[in-house]
Amino acid sequence: MGRIAGVTPAETRERLLRAAAEVFAERGYDGTRVADIAAAAGVSNGALYAHFGSKAELLVAALSAYGRRRMADLFAADPDLSVPDLLLTIGRWLPHRNATRSHLIVEALVAARRDEGVARPMRGYVGERADWLAELARVAQDGGELNPALSPEALAHFCLLLSMGSALITPDLHAVDDEEWGALLARVVGALASPAISPYVERSTSDESTD
C-alpha cells in the first residue's frame, strides 16, 4: 500500500484526514495506531509520514480540516451574512454538530492534557482560531455590527468555550429545545450587537419562528 496510482498528493492527504477523523473518533487517540489510519486510508505508513510527522500532528490536522469546512460552508452559502447573524447561525448548529467532529475535539483536548506532543499543535490550533475570531470581531466593530466596547479577545474566548463545551455536553447527555436555545442565543447576540442595531433580538426571534 504505497502511493496509489492516479491519486495526487493532495488527494492522498485528504484520504488520510478523512480516515484519521473516523478512526480517532471510533477508537480514541490512545487506542489508535498510525498503521490503523494508514490502513483505513489505503496507503502505507511511509506514505502517511510523507504528509504528517506524527500521530499528534495528524489528529490536530484532521480537527482543523473539519472546522474550516464548516466555516467555509457558511460563508459560501451567504457571503453577506453579518457577524451577529453568523454567531447566531453557528450557535444554533452547536447542539446538532457532527458526531465525528465532536469526538475529535474531545480526544484532542483530553490527549493535550497528558501528552505534550498533542498539546503543542493544539495550542497552535486554538490560538489560530482565537486570533481569527478576534479579528472577525474587530472587523464587525469597524463595520458597526458589534458593540465597540467589547474586547475582541474576550469574545473570541467566549466563543471557543461555547464551541468546545458543546462537544462535551452532547444531546444524549442533555438535550435542549431548539426554539428555546435559539431564543436565548438571540438575546446573547443582541447584547453583543452594536447599540445602533437595537431591534436585533426581536428580529432574530421572529426569524426563528418561521424556520
Contacts in CASP RR format, 6 or more apart in sequence:
PFRMAT RR
TARGET T0000
AUTHOR 0000-0000-0000
METHOD contacts of the structure
MODEL  1
MGRIAGVTPAETRERLLRAAAEVFAERGYDGTRVADIAAAAGVSNGALYA
HFGSKAELLVAALSAYGRRRMADLFAADPDLSVPDLLLTIGRWLPHRNAT
RSHLIVEALVAARRDEGVARPMRGYVGERADWLAELARVAQDGGELNPAL
SPEALAHFCLLLSMGSALITPDLHAVDDEEWGALLARVVGALASPAISPY
VERSTSDESTD
1 38 0 8 1.000
1 39 0 8 1.000
1 42 0 8 1.000
1 43 0 8 1.000
1 44 0 8 1.000
1 47 0 8 1.000
2 43 0 8 1.000
2 44 0 8 1.000
2 46 0 8 1.000
2 47 0 8 1.000
3 12 0 8 1.000
3 43 0 8 1.000
3 47 0 8 1.000
4 12 0 8 1.000
4 42 0 8 1.000
4 43 0 8 1.000
7 15 0 8 1.000
9 50 0 8 1.000
9 51 0 8 1.000
12 41 0 8 1.000
12 43 0 8 1.000
12 47 0 8 1.000
12 51 0 8 1.000
13 51 0 8 1.000
15 41 0 8 1.000
15 42 0 8 1.000
15 43 0 8 1.000
16 37 0 8 1.000
16 38 0 8 1.000
16 41 0 8 1.000
16 43 0 8 1.000
16 48 0 8 1.000
16 51 0 8 1.000
16 52 0 8 1.000
16 58 0 8 1.000
17 58 0 8 1.000
17 61 0 8 1.000
17 62 0 8 1.000
17 65 0 8 1.000
18 41 0 8 1.000
19 37 0 8 1.000
19 38 0 8 1.000
19 40 0 8 1.000
19 41 0 8 1.000
19 42 0 8 1.000
20 37 0 8 1.000
20 41 0 8 1.000
20 58 0 8 1.000
20 59 0 8 1.000
20 61 0 8 1.000
20 62 0 8 1.000
21 62 0 8 1.000
21 63 0 8 1.000
21 65 0 8 1.000
21 66 0 8 1.000
21 100 0 8 1.000
21 101 0 8 1.000
21 104 0 8 1.000
22 40 0 8 1.000
22 100 0 8 1.000
23 32 0 8 1.000
23 36 0 8 1.000
23 37 0 8 1.000
23 40 0 8 1.000
24 32 0 8 1.000
24 37 0 8 1.000
24 59 0 8 1.000
24 62 0 8 1.000
24 103 0 8 1.000
24 104 0 8 1.000
24 107 0 8 1.000
25 99 0 8 1.000
25 100 0 8 1.000
25 103 0 8 1.000
25 104 0 8 1.000
25 107 0 8 1.000
27 36 0 8 1.000
28 103 0 8 1.000
28 107 0 8 1.000
29 55 0 8 1.000
29 59 0 8 1.000
29 107 0 8 1.000
29 108 0 8 1.000
29 110 0 8 1.000
29 111 0 8 1.000
29 115 0 8 1.000
29 118 0 8 1.000
30 111 0 8 1.000
32 55 0 8 1.000
33 55 0 8 1.000
34 45 0 8 1.000
34 48 0 8 1.000
34 49 0 8 1.000
34 55 0 8 1.000
34 58 0 8 1.000
35 45 0 8 1.000
37 48 0 8 1.000
37 55 0 8 1.000
37 58 0 8 1.000
38 44 0 8 1.000
38 45 0 8 1.000
38 46 0 8 1.000
38 47 0 8 1.000
38 48 0 8 1.000
41 48 0 8 1.000
48 58 0 8 1.000
52 58 0 8 1.000
52 61 0 8 1.000
54 117 0 8 1.000
56 111 0 8 1.000
56 115 0 8 1.000
56 117 0 8 1.000
56 118 0 8 1.000
56 120 0 8 1.000
56 121 0 8 1.000
57 121 0 8 1.000
59 104 0 8 1.000
59 107 0 8 1.000
59 108 0 8 1.000
59 111 0 8 1.000
59 118 0 8 1.000
59 121 0 8 1.000
60 108 0 8 1.000
60 118 0 8 1.000
60 121 0 8 1.000
60 122 0 8 1.000
60 124 0 8 1.000
60 125 0 8 1.000
62 104 0 8 1.000
63 101 0 8 1.000
63 104 0 8 1.000
63 105 0 8 1.000
63 108 0 8 1.000
63 125 0 8 1.000
64 125 0 8 1.000
64 128 0 8 1.000
66 98 0 8 1.000
66 100 0 8 1.000
66 101 0 8 1.000
66 104 0 8 1.000
67 101 0 8 1.000
70 90 0 8 1.000
70 93 0 8 1.000
70 101 0 8 1.000
74 81 0 8 1.000
74 86 0 8 1.000
74 89 0 8 1.000
74 90 0 8 1.000
75 81 0 8 1.000
81 89 0 8 1.000
82 140 0 8 1.000
82 145 0 8 1.000
83 136 0 8 1.000
83 137 0 8 1.000
83 139 0 8 1.000
83 140 0 8 1.000
83 145 0 8 1.000
83 146 0 8 1.000
84 140 0 8 1.000
84 145 0 8 1.000
84 146 0 8 1.000
84 189 0 8 1.000
84 190 0 8 1.000
84 192 0 8 1.000
84 193 0 8 1.000
84 197 0 8 1.000
84 200 0 8 1.000
85 204 0 8 1.000
87 159 0 8 1.000
87 185 0 8 1.000
87 189 0 8 1.000
87 192 0 8 1.000
88 182 0 8 1.000
88 185 0 8 1.000
88 186 0 8 1.000
88 189 0 8 1.000
88 204 0 8 1.000
90 163 0 8 1.000
91 162 0 8 1.000
91 182 0 8 1.000
91 185 0 8 1.000
92 178 0 8 1.000
92 181 0 8 1.000
92 182 0 8 1.000
92 185 0 8 1.000
92 208 0 8 1.000
94 162 0 8 1.000
94 163 0 8 1.000
94 166 0 8 1.000
95 166 0 8 1.000
95 171 0 8 1.000
95 175 0 8 1.000
95 176 0 8 1.000
95 178 0 8 1.000
95 181 0 8 1.000
96 171 0 8 1.000
97 166 0 8 1.000
97 167 0 8 1.000
99 170 0 8 1.000
101 167 0 8 1.000
102 166 0 8 1.000
102 167 0 8 1.000
102 170 0 8 1.000
103 167 0 8 1.000
105 164 0 8 1.000
105 167 0 8 1.000
106 167 0 8 1.000
106 168 0 8 1.000
108 118 0 8 1.000
108 122 0 8 1.000
108 125 0 8 1.000
109 122 0 8 1.000
109 164 0 8 1.000
111 118 0 8 1.000
112 118 0 8 1.000
112 119 0 8 1.000
112 122 0 8 1.000
112 123 0 8 1.000
113 119 0 8 1.000
126 160 0 8 1.000
129 156 0 8 1.000
129 160 0 8 1.000
130 153 0 8 1.000
130 156 0 8 1.000
130 157 0 8 1.000
130 160 0 8 1.000
131 156 0 8 1.000
133 152 0 8 1.000
133 155 0 8 1.000
133 156 0 8 1.000
133 159 0 8 1.000
133 160 0 8 1.000
134 152 0 8 1.000
134 153 0 8 1.000
134 155 0 8 1.000
134 156 0 8 1.000
135 152 0 8 1.000
137 146 0 8 1.000
137 150 0 8 1.000
137 152 0 8 1.000
137 155 0 8 1.000
137 156 0 8 1.000
138 152 0 8 1.000
140 146 0 8 1.000
141 147 0 8 1.000
141 148 0 8 1.000
141 150 0 8 1.000
141 152 0 8 1.000
141 194 0 8 1.000
144 194 0 8 1.000
144 196 0 8 1.000
144 197 0 8 1.000
145 193 0 8 1.000
145 194 0 8 1.000
145 197 0 8 1.000
146 155 0 8 1.000
146 192 0 8 1.000
146 193 0 8 1.000
146 194 0 8 1.000
147 192 0 8 1.000
147 193 0 8 1.000
147 194 0 8 1.000
147 195 0 8 1.000
148 194 0 8 1.000
150 192 0 8 1.000
155 192 0 8 1.000
179 208 0 8 1.000
179 209 0 8 1.000
182 208 0 8 1.000
183 205 0 8 1.000
183 208 0 8 1.000
186 200 0 8 1.000
186 201 0 8 1.000
186 204 0 8 1.000
186 205 0 8 1.000
186 208 0 8 1.000
187 201 0 8 1.000
189 200 0 8 1.000
189 201 0 8 1.000
189 204 0 8 1.000
190 197 0 8 1.000
190 200 0 8 1.000
190 201 0 8 1.000
190 204 0 8 1.000
193 200 0 8 1.000
END
